[in-house]
Amino acid sequence: MAVYNTKINVDSSCWQLLASTGEETKKIQREIDRVFSGYSFYPEVDWKNFGYFPPDGYQVLGAWRHPDALMFGFLLDNPFMQKFSSDLQFLIYIVGEEREIASIEKKILNLKKGLMKDAFRTAQTLGAAARLDQMTTNRSTAFFTAILAFVTVLINAFSLYLRTLPAPELSSQFLKDLYIWLLSLVYFVSLGLLILVSIICGLFLLKYAFVLLRRL
């Protein structure tokens, strides 16, 4: 049965909701169902009978009709808004009596506040997790650098000690060549580790200098 009453003041309103994850999308759809609790489903075949339609160009995700009052609600996908970090943008469009619009508006505003609080808590959780990961990474890197520096000191100390020792008396030319080769290897490894540790320390200094400059 169609609703016709020219004495009723008809108005419309709309709100935008953003969902950045699939779970947020499902939550918004569940909450919108609660907002229109007590309403009847408003299928497309009834739109012409009642004379109230959703805006053109939007995908209709849900439609509701008040069973006793002049009030219609639509949940729309919003393809016209500029994409931010969200995966889906909803548009809630309602049309009907001003009194019913005020009732729905209060529920929608409470819903938006709840979603903002959830988004803030999620951002805090993600930020804390990111900081924890960064701290773990920094600790692991610092521990690795400390171990590397300790090994470098030992090898360089051993290399300096070898330089003070006289060359051993070896009967075989092969053993003499092997000794010279091993000695050269120790020298090169100690030098390479020393250079590597210097580069890592230099990178750490550059990183913290960059952080300090960003805080200025």
C-alpha positions as a printed NumPy array, in Angstrom:
array([[  0.   ,   0.   ,   0.   ],
       [  1.457,   3.311,  -1.052],
       [  1.784,   6.257,   1.316],
       [  0.313,   9.505,   0.124],
       [ -0.003,  12.491,   2.465],
       [  0.599,  15.98 ,   1.116],
       [  0.307,  17.518,   4.629],
       [  3.431,  15.757,   5.908],
       [  6.68 ,  17.715,   5.723],
       [  9.116,  15.517,   3.82 ],
       [ 12.845,  16.045,   4.116],
       [ 16.006,  14.058,   3.389],
       [ 19.463,  13.646,   4.833],
       [ 22.598,  11.591,   4.248],
       [ 25.802,  10.549,   6.011],
       [ 29.061,   9.045,   4.87 ],
       [ 30.784,   6.116,   6.587],
       [ 34.253,   4.79 ,   5.746],
       [ 35.424,   1.196,   6.108],
       [ 39.145,   0.441,   5.843],
       [ 38.916,  -3.33 ,   6.33 ],
       [ 36.548,  -6.121,   5.433],
       [ 35.712,  -6.573,   9.111],
       [ 34.743,  -2.896,   9.414],
       [ 32.531,  -3.277,   6.34 ],
       [ 30.658,  -6.18 ,   7.924],
       [ 30.337,  -4.277,  11.198],
       [ 28.88 ,  -1.205,   9.491],
       [ 26.328,  -3.337,   7.668],
       [ 25.314,  -5.025,  10.937],
       [ 25.018,  -1.691,  12.734],
       [ 22.913,  -0.196,   9.935],
       [ 20.532,  -3.153,  10.262],
       [ 20.179,  -2.237,  13.944],
       [ 19.596,   1.429,  13.094],
       [ 16.641,   0.427,  10.929],
       [ 15.393,  -2.173,  13.405],
       [ 11.598,  -2.399,  13.164],
       [ 11.591,  -1.245,   9.556],
       [ 10.385,  -3.383,   6.678],
       [ 12.537,  -4.429,   3.758],
       [ 11.992,  -2.051,   0.828],
       [ 12.631,  -3.993,  -2.39 ],
       [ 13.13 ,  -2.289,  -5.723],
       [  9.734,  -3.473,  -6.999],
       [  8.057,  -1.265,  -4.36 ],
       [  9.971,   1.909,  -5.159],
       [  7.588,   2.966,  -7.914],
       [  4.529,   2.194,  -5.798],
       [  5.663,   4.402,  -2.912],
       [  7.376,   6.995,  -5.099],
       [ 10.653,   7.188,  -3.15 ],
       [ 13.89 ,   6.215,  -4.862],
       [ 17.592,   6.211,  -3.97 ],
       [ 19.863,   8.788,  -5.663],
       [ 20.906,   7.91 ,  -9.204],
       [ 24.316,   6.372,  -9.853],
       [ 24.742,   4.561,  -6.537],
       [ 24.753,   0.861,  -5.861],
       [ 22.007,   0.018,  -3.369],
       [ 23.281,  -2.315,  -0.647],
       [ 20.14 ,  -2.17 ,   1.482],
       [ 16.745,  -0.428,   1.598],
       [ 14.201,  -0.092,   4.4  ],
       [ 10.696,   1.35 ,   4.855],
       [  8.924,   2.342,   8.051],
       [  5.777,   0.208,   8.319],
       [  3.608,   2.968,   9.788],
       [  5.232,   6.305,   8.942],
       [  6.518,   8.067,   5.861],
       [ 10.175,   7.118,   6.161],
       [ 12.607,   5.373,   3.775],
       [ 16.274,   4.539,   4.218],
       [ 18.958,   3.413,   1.776],
       [ 22.466,   2.074,   2.32 ],
       [ 24.551,   2.924,  -0.741],
       [ 28.023,   2.254,  -2.031],
       [ 29.624,   5.634,  -2.71 ],
       [ 31.706,   5.461,  -5.926],
       [ 31.919,   9.247,  -6.396],
       [ 33.947,  10.194,  -3.338],
       [ 37.722,  10.51 ,  -3.571],
       [ 39.383,   7.293,  -2.43 ],
       [ 41.466,   7.598,   0.701],
       [ 42.875,   4.59 ,   2.565],
       [ 39.45 ,   2.97 ,   2.864],
       [ 38.361,  -0.014,   0.824],
       [ 34.681,   0.937,   0.804],
       [ 32.707,   4.108,   1.37 ],
       [ 29.087,   3.935,   2.447],
       [ 26.399,   6.555,   2.04 ],
       [ 23.292,   6.405,   4.22 ],
       [ 20.443,   8.263,   2.56 ],
       [ 17.042,   8.732,   4.238],
       [ 13.915,  10.55 ,   3.149],
       [ 10.647,  11.034,   5.008],
       [  9.041,  12.818,   7.925],
       [ 11.232,  15.264,   9.804],
       [ 10.394,  13.588,  13.114],
       [ 11.541,  10.19 ,  11.853],
       [ 14.656,  11.705,  10.279],
       [ 15.619,  13.212,  13.656],
       [ 15.23 ,   9.779,  15.266],
       [ 17.408,   8.078,  12.654],
       [ 19.951,  10.917,  12.747],
       [ 20.534,  10.382,  16.461],
       [ 21.22 ,   6.675,  15.868],
       [ 23.552,   7.403,  12.941],
       [ 25.561,   9.966,  14.926],
       [ 25.955,   7.479,  17.778],
       [ 27.079,   4.894,  15.23 ],
       [ 29.669,   7.298,  13.777],
       [ 31.004,   8.061,  17.272],
       [ 31.327,   4.357,  17.986],
       [ 33.135,   3.736,  14.71 ],
       [ 35.518,   6.629,  15.384],
       [ 36.341,   5.219,  18.821],
       [ 36.95 ,   1.778,  17.32 ],
       [ 39.179,   3.283,  14.615],
       [ 41.138,   5.222,  17.269],
       [ 41.645,   2.086,  19.378],
       [ 42.689,   0.127,  16.287],
       [ 45.182,   2.849,  15.327],
       [ 46.591,   2.835,  18.868],
       [ 46.933,  -0.958,  18.794],
       [ 48.631,  -0.909,  15.391],
       [ 50.914,   1.921,  16.507],
       [ 51.886,   0.044,  19.67 ],
       [ 52.551,  -3.118,  17.656],
       [ 54.666,  -1.166,  15.167],
       [ 56.668,   0.436,  17.974],
       [ 57.161,  -2.969,  19.616],
       [ 58.358,  -4.434,  16.321],
       [ 60.707,  -1.488,  15.858],
       [ 62.065,  -1.91 ,  19.383],
       [ 62.582,  -5.637,  18.801],
       [ 64.317,  -4.932,  15.502],
       [ 66.526,  -2.264,  17.074],
       [ 67.449,  -4.566,  19.943],
       [ 68.264,  -7.414,  17.576],
       [ 70.347,  -5.129,  15.385],
       [ 72.147,  -3.653,  18.382],
       [ 72.827,  -7.132,  19.774],
       [ 74.157,  -8.325,  16.41 ],
       [ 76.344,  -5.23 ,  16.109],
       [ 77.714,  -5.732,  19.63 ],
       [ 78.566,  -9.369,  18.915],
       [ 80.149,  -8.392,  15.598],
       [ 82.198,  -5.665,  17.272],
       [ 83.346,  -8.088,  19.982],
       [ 84.419, -10.673,  17.393],
       [ 86.185,  -7.931,  15.423],
       [ 88.149,  -6.856,  18.5  ],
       [ 89.173, -10.442,  19.192],
       [ 90.286, -11.126,  15.627],
       [ 92.185,  -7.844,  15.379],
       [ 93.852,  -8.526,  18.722],
       [ 94.79 , -11.991,  17.525],
       [ 96.08 , -10.488,  14.278],
       [ 98.287,  -8.032,  16.174],
       [ 99.548, -10.851,  18.359],
       [100.482, -12.919,  15.304],
       [102.522, -10.028,  13.963],
       [104.681, -10.056,  17.078],
       [105.495, -13.726,  16.76 ],
       [108.556, -14.822,  14.802],
       [107.95 , -16.948,  11.728],
       [108.   , -20.649,  12.667],
       [110.703, -22.962,  11.344],
       [108.916, -25.241,   8.912],
       [110.629, -27.992,   6.991],
       [108.106, -28.192,   4.187],
       [107.643, -25.445,   1.609],
       [103.972, -26.357,   1.473],
       [103.599, -25.694,   5.192],
       [105.426, -22.378,   4.831],
       [103.091, -21.339,   2.015],
       [100.075, -22.486,   4.017],
       [101.227, -20.491,   7.055],
       [101.698, -17.337,   4.949],
       [ 98.271, -17.848,   3.348],
       [ 96.538, -18.338,   6.709],
       [ 98.304, -15.322,   8.161],
       [ 97.209, -13.175,   5.213],
       [ 93.662, -14.479,   5.583],
       [ 93.572, -13.464,   9.237],
       [ 94.827,  -9.981,   8.341],
       [ 92.23 ,  -9.526,   5.597],
       [ 89.364, -10.85 ,   7.743],
       [ 90.296,  -8.538,  10.618],
       [ 90.493,  -5.574,   8.274],
       [ 87.174,  -6.481,   6.609],
       [ 85.386,  -6.84 ,   9.947],
       [ 86.812,  -3.548,  11.122],
       [ 85.511,  -1.804,   7.998],
       [ 82.089,  -3.525,   8.35 ],
       [ 81.694,  -2.459,  11.967],
       [ 82.714,   1.096,  11.048],
       [ 80.06 ,   1.205,   8.29 ],
       [ 77.322,  -0.123,  10.619],
       [ 78.232,   2.39 ,  13.321],
       [ 78.205,   5.144,  10.71 ],
       [ 74.728,   4.101,   9.538],
       [ 73.451,   4.118,  13.12 ],
       [ 74.815,   7.612,  13.619],
       [ 73.171,   8.811,  10.402],
       [ 69.867,   7.246,  11.406],
       [ 69.758,   8.899,  14.813],
       [ 70.93 ,  12.203,  13.348],
       [ 68.023,  12.022,  10.878],
       [ 65.583,  11.276,  13.736],
       [ 66.887,  14.242,  15.72 ],
       [ 66.562,  16.557,  12.723],
       [ 62.942,  15.465,  12.183],
       [ 62.11 ,  16.33 ,  15.781],
       [ 63.508,  19.862,  15.495]])
